[in-house]
Amino acid sequence: MKGFRSFILRGNVVDLAVGIVIGAAFTAVVNGFVSAFLTPLVGLATGATGDMSRKTFTVGATTFPYGTFINAAISFLLLVGALYFLVVLPINKLHERLAPHQDVQAP
Protein backbone atom coordinates (compact mmCIF):
# COMPACT_ATOMS: atom_id res chain seq x y z
CA MET A 1 0.00 0.00 0.00
CA LYS A 2 2.90 2.36 0.75
CA GLY A 3 4.32 1.89 -2.76
CA PHE A 4 0.96 2.64 -4.38
CA ARG A 5 0.54 5.77 -2.27
CA SER A 6 4.00 7.01 -3.24
CA PHE A 7 3.23 6.28 -6.91
CA ILE A 8 -0.05 8.25 -6.78
CA LEU A 9 1.51 11.18 -4.96
CA ARG A 10 4.27 11.49 -7.53
CA GLY A 11 3.97 14.75 -9.45
CA ASN A 12 3.58 13.15 -12.88
CA VAL A 13 0.48 11.12 -12.02
CA VAL A 14 -1.29 14.01 -10.31
CA ASP A 15 -0.37 16.39 -13.15
CA LEU A 16 -1.68 13.92 -15.71
CA ALA A 17 -4.97 13.52 -13.84
CA VAL A 18 -5.43 17.28 -13.59
CA GLY A 19 -4.59 17.66 -17.28
CA ILE A 20 -7.20 15.09 -18.27
CA VAL A 21 -9.91 16.80 -16.21
CA ILE A 22 -9.03 20.23 -17.60
CA GLY A 23 -8.90 18.80 -21.13
CA ALA A 24 -12.37 17.30 -20.75
CA ALA A 25 -13.76 20.59 -19.48
CA PHE A 26 -12.05 22.53 -22.27
CA THR A 27 -13.47 20.10 -24.85
CA ALA A 28 -16.97 20.72 -23.51
CA VAL A 29 -16.45 24.49 -23.82
CA VAL A 30 -15.16 24.18 -27.40
CA ASN A 31 -18.04 21.87 -28.38
CA GLY A 32 -20.53 24.34 -26.90
CA PHE A 33 -18.91 27.24 -28.76
CA VAL A 34 -18.98 25.34 -32.03
CA SER A 35 -22.59 24.26 -31.71
CA ALA A 36 -23.79 27.67 -30.49
CA PHE A 37 -21.85 29.99 -32.80
CA LEU A 38 -19.76 28.40 -35.53
CA THR A 39 -22.19 25.79 -36.83
CA PRO A 40 -24.95 28.38 -37.36
CA LEU A 41 -22.42 30.63 -39.14
CA VAL A 42 -21.46 27.75 -41.43
CA GLY A 43 -25.15 27.21 -42.05
CA LEU A 44 -25.61 30.86 -42.98
CA ALA A 45 -22.57 30.79 -45.26
CA THR A 46 -23.80 27.70 -47.09
CA GLY A 47 -27.38 28.91 -47.37
CA ALA A 48 -28.75 26.42 -44.84
CA THR A 49 -31.11 27.74 -42.23
CA GLY A 50 -31.51 26.56 -38.68
CA ASP A 51 -29.23 24.16 -36.87
CA MET A 52 -26.56 22.85 -39.25
CA SER A 53 -25.82 19.93 -36.91
CA ARG A 54 -29.25 18.47 -37.67
CA LYS A 55 -28.67 18.33 -41.43
CA THR A 56 -28.94 14.88 -42.97
CA PHE A 57 -29.27 13.16 -46.30
CA THR A 58 -30.94 9.85 -47.01
CA VAL A 59 -29.90 7.06 -49.34
CA GLY A 60 -32.49 4.33 -49.50
CA ALA A 61 -33.64 3.73 -45.95
CA THR A 62 -30.39 4.94 -44.36
CA THR A 63 -30.01 8.46 -42.97
CA PHE A 64 -26.56 10.08 -42.82
CA PRO A 65 -26.22 12.94 -40.28
CA TYR A 66 -23.48 14.93 -42.02
CA GLY A 67 -24.20 18.01 -39.88
CA THR A 68 -23.03 16.15 -36.79
CA PHE A 69 -19.78 15.32 -38.57
CA ILE A 70 -19.27 18.97 -39.56
CA ASN A 71 -19.83 19.95 -35.92
CA ALA A 72 -17.29 17.38 -34.70
CA ALA A 73 -14.72 18.38 -37.35
CA ILE A 74 -14.96 22.08 -36.46
CA SER A 75 -14.68 21.22 -32.74
CA PHE A 76 -11.62 19.09 -33.41
CA LEU A 77 -9.88 21.79 -35.46
CA LEU A 78 -10.58 24.44 -32.83
CA LEU A 79 -9.39 22.19 -30.02
CA VAL A 80 -6.18 21.27 -31.84
CA GLY A 81 -5.52 24.89 -32.77
CA ALA A 82 -6.12 26.12 -29.24
CA LEU A 83 -3.91 23.44 -27.72
CA TYR A 84 -1.13 24.16 -30.19
CA PHE A 85 -1.18 27.94 -29.81
CA LEU A 86 -1.98 28.09 -26.09
CA VAL A 87 0.08 25.14 -24.82
CA VAL A 88 2.64 23.74 -27.27
CA LEU A 89 4.10 27.02 -28.59
CA PRO A 90 4.44 28.68 -25.15
CA ILE A 91 6.02 25.54 -23.67
CA ASN A 92 8.47 25.32 -26.57
CA LYS A 93 9.40 29.00 -26.20
CA LEU A 94 9.84 28.59 -22.46
CA HIS A 95 11.97 25.51 -23.00
CA GLU A 96 14.15 27.36 -25.52
CA ARG A 97 14.60 30.28 -23.14
CA LEU A 98 15.48 28.11 -20.15
CA ALA A 99 17.69 25.62 -21.99
CA PRO A 100 19.04 27.25 -25.15
CA HIS A 101 20.90 25.08 -27.60
CA GLN A 102 24.66 25.32 -27.37
CA ASP A 103 26.43 25.52 -30.70
CA VAL A 104 29.05 22.81 -30.84
CA GLN A 105 32.24 24.04 -32.40
CA ALA A 106 34.37 21.60 -34.33
CA PRO A 107 38.03 21.35 -33.22
LUMFIPA-35272 format. One record per atom (N, C-alpha, C, O): x, y, z. Coordinates in steps of 0.02 Angstrom, whole numbers, plus 50000, padded with zeros to 5 digits. Each point is the difference from the previous one (the first is absolute). Example, Ala and Ser with C-alpha at 12.3 -4.5 7.8 and 13.67 -1.06 7.14 Angstrom:
2
506604971650390;499555005950000;500455006050000;500524999950033;499305005449931;500425005950003;499615005550037;500255005550008;
This chain:
107
500414994050000;499595006050000;500435006350000;499825005049970;500764994750064;500445005850003;500285001749932;500065005849982;500114989049979;500265001249932;499485003149955;500165004449960;499224993450045;499465002849959;499895007350018;499915004249956;500094997350109;499905006950022;500565004449975;499885005749979;500734992050022;500565004149976;499965000949924;500195005249974;499564989649991;499915000649927;499475005349984;500105004149956;499334995750080;499455004749987;500215007250017;499815004749965;500584996150087;500195006750022;500585002849960;500205005850011;500084990449944;500525002649956;499705005549958;499424999749981;500975005350003;499755005749962;499734998349933;499505003049979;500794992349985;499794998549932;499294997249998;499625001949956;500214993750089;499334997050000;499475005250016;499485000249968;500655003950082;499525005150019;499935005249944;499445002049984;501115000049986;499985004849944;499604997149941;499625003649969;500484990150017;499644996849946;499254999950014;499605001449955;500214996950106;499294999850018;499695006949994;499445000749974;500905004450050;499755006849995;499945002149927;499515003249980;500984994949979;499985001749929;499424996749964;499695003149957;500154990850061;499444996549969;499345003450018;499575000949957;500355001050106;499395003350022;499925006849966;499465001749976;501085002150021;499985006549967;499874999249925;499625003949970;500684991150000;499894998749929;499284998249985;499725002249950;499974993950093;499294998249990;499565006150007;499535000949961;500615003450087;499615006150009;500105004749941;499525003149977;501094997549999;500145004449943;499664997449938;499755003949959;500234989550032;499664997049943;499255001650002;499715001549948;499994998350110;499295001750006;499885007349982;499505001649967;500955002850053;499935007149983;500075001049925;499605003749970;500894993149998;500095000749928;499404997149963;499765003149952;499994991250069;499414997149967;499395004650007;499625000749953;500295002350104;499465004750010;500075006149956;499515002449971;501105000250023;500125005849957;499864998449927;499695003949964;500534990250015;499894998049930;499264999249986;499755002549949;499894994050095;499294998949987;499595006350007;499495000749966;500715004050077;499615006150010;500165005549950;499555003849982;501074996749996;500195005649957;500254998049931;499765002549950;500724992950047;500324998649936;499564995949953;499985001549940;499674993650085;499584996049957;499445004249968;499874999349940;499795005150098;499515004349967;500325004749948;499695001549949;500925000850063;500345004249951;500164996149936;499935002749945;500274991150063;500124995749942;499344999049963;499995000049938;499484999150099;499344999249969;499805006249961;499734999549945;500405006450083;499855006249964;500425000749937;499755002149948;500894996250058;500455000749943;499834995249943;500105001649942;499634992650075;499834995149949;499275000549977;499784996149958;499855008650070;499315000949980;499514995650039;499405000149986;500854996050061;499564995850041;499715004450055;500335004650024;499074993949997;499705003750055;499914995350059;499934993949992;500065009050066;499914995950060;500644996950024;500555002649988;499384991950047;500574996650031;500344995549950;499724995049978;500895006850003;500384996149950;500154993050025;500074995449960;499985003750106;500174993450027;499444994949989;500124994050006;499295008349978;499434995449988;499914998349927;499534996649982;500915005849975;499944998749929;500174992749985;500484997250027;499124999849929;500104993049982;499854999249925;499715004349969;500514990050005;499774997949934;499844992650005;500284996450042;499285001349914;499764993250004;500144996449934;499875002649946;500414991450060;500104995649943;499634993550016;500174996450047;499325002349914;499584994150015;499655001150066;499645004950009;500454990550036;499695000550067;500505002350053;499844999950059;500765002049919;500535001950048;500085007650001;500055003149947;499964999750113;500105007250008;500715001450024;500254996750046;500085008049921;500685002050017;500005007050030;499845004849965;500334995950099;500005006650033;500665003749988;500435000250044;499655002749897;500635003449984;500105006350041;500575002150009;498905001050015;500075006050042;500364998550065;500395004250024;499494990050004;500354998050061;500744999249987;500425002050042;499754995249900;500714999449982;500325006849992;500565001150023;499105003649945;500285006749991;500115003250068;500525003350011;499014995950035;500085002550068;500624997150034;500405003750029;499684989849966;500574996650032;500665002249968;500495000950035;499514999949899;500625002049965;500205007150021;500595001250012;498945003349991;500155006950021;500255000050072;500485003450017;499194992850027;500224999550070;500714997450004;500415002650039;499744992249923;500674997250001;500525005149977;500525000850033;499355002649912;500485004949975;500115005750050;500565002350009;498905000150022;500085005250051;500394997550060;500435003650026;499434990449996;500354997250058;500744999149986;500425001850041;499744995549900;500704999049982;500355006849993;500565000850024;499125003949944;500305006749993;500125003350067;500535002950011;498974996850033;500085003150065;500554996750040;500415003450032;499624990049968;500534996550036;500685001749972;500485000950038;499584999549896;500655001549971;500225007150018;500565001050022;498995003949968;500205006950010;500015002150074;500375004550018;499244992250024;499985002050070;500434995650045;500155001950057;500054992249920;500404995550042;500674998449968;500525001350030;499474995949910;500624997449970;500495005749985;500584999650020;499205005649945;500465005549984;500295003450062;500605001050003;498995000850047;500295003150059;500494995450037;500515002350025;499344991349979;500454995350034;500664999549961;500535000050030;499434999749903;500614999749960;500425006350008;500614999650005;499065006249996;500375006350010;500325000350069;500575002250008;499064995650042;500274999850068;500594995350005;500515001550031;499424992749937;500554995150000;500615002849965;500564999150024;499355004449921;500575003049964;500335005450042;500615000650000;498995003250037;500295005450040;500384997250060;500535002750018;499214992050012;500324997350060;500594995449984;500474999650039;499514997149904;500534995449981;500185001149926;499834995949957;500515009750028;500165001449931;500504994949973;500414997250037;499555001749898;500474995449969;500705003049998;500085005949984;500404990150033;500705002249996;500284998049933;499954994249980;500345010549985;500324998349936;500644996350015;500435002350037;499634991949932;500614996050009;500495002049947;499844999849941;500755002250081;500515002149953;500474994149986;500224996550046;499925002649891;500454994649980;500725002050018;500175005949996;500244989250023;500705001750019;500425001949941;500595001550007;
